[in-house]
């Protein structure tokens, strides 16, 4: 029921996203005024990782690819403490809310899994567009979003961002200009894609 209440790892969702993206790319490829395409709007904007059943399956597969054996995972995460040792990757839970804190390695790994998967989704859409047109592709990211910006923009053409720094924090706006040119080492170009010069666009 929240904003972005979808799972970008769900297989059916990805197939339909590719289908829609292909249709859009076919329509815009010959339009003279189109200079770039923005993927979606603010991936992971004010929302954290997904914990659906699709993610659970892919999470455990991701762990298998990363650690190869469950013994390697147990060793890396220090799972002998408090008798938390796993016998199989299928036993590794998603770090949902519990009465007490999760193992910090579990939390960190799940966040890394989430960051990698949203970048993977963005790159899938970029590849889909490239099949139909050579129009440049970007995305509008921001500091607070659950994104690895370096990974996300690594396969996009240039960096895009948005910011709503209030007048009381003008340094926050300048901080963006110090950060985004260095996100993509092979291209310092970046573009402000969304902002507001009035109070109406700021939620503080």
N, C-alpha and C positions, 0 to 999 in steps of 0.2 A: 503493500500500500504506500510505500515511500516513492520519492523521485527515483528514477532509474530502477524500477522494480522488475528487472529482467536479469537473466543470467547470460552473459555473452559467451559462456563456455558450453551452453546447451547446443547439442548438435543440430536440432531442428531450427533453433533460432539462428545459428550461423548460416545454415543453408538458405534460409529466407533472406537474411541480411545480404548475402552474396547476390541473390536473385534481384533484390531491389537495387543494389549498388550497380549491377550490370545494366539495368534499365535506365538508371540515371546517367551513367557514363555514355550510353548510346545516344541519349537525348542531347547531352551538352557538348559532345565532341566537336560539333561543327558550329557551335555558337561563337561568334566573334568576340563577344564581351567577356567571356569567361577566362580568367587568368589563373585560377586555382580552385581547388576543391577542399573544403573543410570536412573531415570525417566526423560525423555525429556532432554532439555538442557536449563538451566537458566530461570526458570519460571519468567515472568514479568521483563525480562532484558531490562532496559531502556525504558519501556512502563508503563503507568499508568493504571487506571481502564478502563474497557470497558463500553460503553454507548449504546450498541445495544438494540434492542427490547426484546431479550431474557433476558438480564440483567434487563431491566425496570420492566418486570413482576415479576422476582424473587426478585428484590430489594423491591418492594412493599409488596410482601409476607413476606420477611425477616423482614420488619418493623412491620407487623402485629404480627409476632411471638415474636418479641423483646419487643414491647410496649403494645400489647394486644388491646388497644383502641387508637383511634386517639387523644382523649383528653389527654391521658398520654404522647403522643408524643408532643403535643402542649405545655404542661406544662414543659416537660423536655427541650425542645428547646427554650422556651421563645418566642413562635410564636405570641403572642398578640402585640409585638412590630412591628410597621410599617404595621399592619393589614395583617400579613402573616399566620394567623390561617387556618389550614386545616379542612375540613369537612369529609374527607375520605382519606384512605391511597392511593387511586388511584390518588389523586391530588399531591402527593409528587413527585417532579421532580428529575431527575438526575442532579447533579451539573456540567452541561456542561458550556463551556465558555459563559459568558454574558457580557453585557456592564458594569455591576457593580458586586461586590463580592456577593457570596451566603452567607446564614446563616452559621456560622462556625460549628454549630452542624450538619447541613445537610452534609457539606463537610466531617467532621470527621466520621459520620455514614456511608457514602457511601464508604469511604476508608476501614472502618472496614468490611463492607459487602464484598468488593472485596478481602480483605486479607483472610477472612474466606472461601470464595468460591474457591480460588486457593488451599488452604490447603485441602479442601474437595475433589477437583479433584485429587490431588496427592494421597490422602488416598484411593480413589476409584481404582486407578491404582495399588496401593500396594496390596489391597485386591484381585484384579484380578490375580496378579502374585502368591499370596499365595495359590490360589486354585490349582495351578499346580506344584509349587516347593517351597522349603524352602530356596532358595538362598536369601541372604540379599539384601535389597533394600535401596537406598539412592538417593540423588539429589545433584546437584552442585549449591549452592546459593552464594550470595555475599552481601556485605553491601548496595550498592545503589539500589538493586532491591526492587520492591513493594511487599514484602513478610513479614509475621510474622514468622520468622524462628523458634521460639519456638513451635508455633502451627504446622507448616509444618512438622518439624522433630519429633514431639511427637509420631507419629505412624510409622515412618520409623526406620530402624535398626541402622543406625549410620549417623553422620553428614558429609556432603561433601561440599566443597567450592572451589571457584576459585578466583584468585587475579592477578591483573596486576599492582602492585605498581612499579613505575619507580625507577631507581637507586637513584634519588634525594630524594626519600621518602622511605628509607628502613624501617623506623619505621612503615609505613603503612603495610608492610608485617608482621612485628612482632605483630602488633595489631590483626591480624587475629588469630595468635596462642594464644593470650590472651583471645579471645572471643569464638571461636567455641567449645572448650572443655566443655563449661558451658551451651551450648544451650540445650542440652538434659541431664537433671539431672540424669537419670539412666544409662547413657553411655557416658563416656568422650572421647571415641574413635572418631577421625575425620580424614578426608583424603583430601589432596589437589588434586583435580581432573583436574585442568586446570590452566596453567600459561605460562609465557614465560620468558626466561632468556635473551632475546634480545629486541632491540627497535622495531622489527617488530611486536611484539605482543601488543604494547602499543599505544593508540590512542592520547595521549597528544602531 
